[in-house]
Amino acid sequence: MKLAFIVIAFSYRKNEKGQNVLQAEPSIKCKSKDDALFKVGQLAESKAGVIAVSQEYDEEFDFIGKVTELAQRGTVPDGLIDN
């Protein structure tokens, strides 16, 4: 099993009814846990919310395993991590 470190930022956008809705931005793959935590700190200053997770995976068997939250700042949708 390998471990991936991923950061996802969220911003408010206006929907077609003019309401503010929370929308995920493209995920950012990081090299390490420390890199992911650093990126959370950077993005937290300018985004509505940001989360860093680690995710187990196995390329050989095309298997995605457990997701673990590493850090969260600001507003992030409930139930985002479901193992």
Helices and strands as residue ranges (DSSP letters): E 2-14, E 20-24, E 28-30, H 33-44, E 49-58, E 63-74
